[in-house]
């Protein structure tokens, strides 16, 4: 990786092994984008600067009041930019809108720059981690051409990964300014030949794969209900479309490290160029800054690869090695039994103890008591906000002791951001809720309201309540749920004058609570959840290194959800359990759950002997292969969205072993079928567990494993390949 500045050409170059990013500083100090894509050694401004229209090559000079010709190959609405201007001669969506005394134009110009080892760490916002040994940063200070407002913009590269991270900070030196729009990343591409891949969905149907050819106009994907959401995910991929020629990028992954309202815009203009923006949703956003105040934007990332698998692997490495907290592997690697689908809220101490004892026989190492242990909660009508034990229902001390006595860890469910109107907390502090109850009826969802986490007093209250339990009991794991979106946006703490700050301050409040708890209880592993996978994003992953992928536990539906989720998020982050759902046998359920964090979501007392045997086989597979599955390179071989099969393969980094999950949907006859693998070393010999044959890697890759056979509906295969020294 390298970051350089050519003093002669005024060009910045940011390169990794396979990626190059170039931009220049024009005579007037504008950052002009030149190139992003496959590694190239150098680029010349001249190569891409001819705009072809003579009449567009002049401007009216403000000092001399006369028409002048651009003398630096920069043309306001045609040149590619690092930061889109606002309110000037450019129709493309802007990067910033910042108002001072009614003037909302923005035009940032270069002031100075520095290149240093390491990367910026954001205070109060989640971010990728990097240090002097593995990362390099270019930081550029810019100033608006008229206003006394600065922008600190940085680009970071990380060793071994083809990515560029972008950070920005607005620094206000005016008496007051109002930030109305602040994109974390703008990328201009000199073509419209792309497909946009996004991940829309719904509850229990998260992250479908949506592929649209981009064309004139704008595609806008967003969330405005306070969390990233089931409906959309703040991760998009631009794929080079078939008819593209030339040396343009092939796959570009774009996301940002944030869990609140977001917007992704992909727009194509009349010149058939594409502008991509990602950032905090500018709808319901307005942030007033006083003199010397700063606004730090969430960190954005650009990942590049010439293949889809390469893109996935780059993203996974970046998340695994530089985002998530891997200090809890001991707990993460345990097989988890969650009580939710076993008994919902219908439990008592005796039942739970029976679960724990039975779970032991199924190789469980972590028992999680889900919803229903606090306040007076036996259904979802009450008690969110009252985080004290329902002593009449459960003896928590006994439960925790029983787990530890059985050498099992103990975990518990919380939904810290929520409140039921029927709760002691609401009766005492009705002002803690989100919404203006003095003027409007408020929407309820699952009978609950949301706590106003933009108010630090509310965050303190929940922190203190949680600490009073966590200080007393030895808790190893917390499932952090979030079962409704935020609407009726209003905070009595911020008031209407600051309503534009609400969503951002609220998510910062959530991050602050997570950070404080993680600091005080460094041994607790947090798993995120939001009615399943409704807040699966890089922001949450920074605090909760695994997230419950979906409430849909039918393994067939799950196949789809896990397949698409794993295109962008690593398997080690994806909560996946075997449930009692009757659609397939337990082996298929087990195989699907293996390609995730693995656990159980059923009543261990209610499975029959056959099912028990299958669960034990799966658990043994997990114990044998989880390190490979969670840490290797993932390849997506067959998509269930396009074929009758789902097939994924994980190859260890040293290429000594691999594991393949093959499942089918509807019954198939013995049609000719060769399963070609990827990622193996061409010349290593591997024995495969399907037919016990020993073959060289290139044969598995080019000829494949012969799967010409009958498959019943929803049946699955797990094939393990291991390097061997000779053919016997
Ligand atoms: C959400 C979660 C479930 C479970 C319930 C409890 O729906 O996704 O796994 O924890 O809440 O109320």
Boltz pocket constraint, residues with backbone or C-beta under 6 A from the ligand:
constraints:
  - pocket:
      binder: B
      contacts: [[A, 340], [A, 370], [A, 371], [A, 413], [A, 481], [A, 483], [A, 529], [A, 530], [A, 531], [A, 532], [A, 548], [A, 550], [A, 551]]
      max_distance: 6.0
